[in-house]
Amino acid sequence: MCKCRLDLEQRYSEQLSKTNPEMMNLKVRLEGYSFIMEGNYMTYKPVMPMVLEYDKSVRSGRVSRKKETTHIVANYCPFCGKPLKKEAQ
């Protein structure tokens, strides 16, 4: 797997430290990554929440507003576009 996430975290940390010297012990962490089981393999992939909002008819004939959250799992790095590989067995 590529090192885009680690590289970006390092670059953001360095840049913010330079431009904001009042930030002490700065740690930058890109979130939205998760360990995912695929068969016998565990992989580490970017995950993005997706929110669905829609109107739905209910039994009384009224319309009710619904909201659901699901997640999209990427098979490619969102930064460099390289395919993500299986990491561990």
Secondary structure, 3 states (H helix, E strand, C coil): CCCHHHHHHHHHHHHHHHHCCCCCCCCCCCCCEEEEEECCEEEEEEEEEEEEEEEEECCCCCEEEEEEEEEEECCECCCCCCECCCCEC
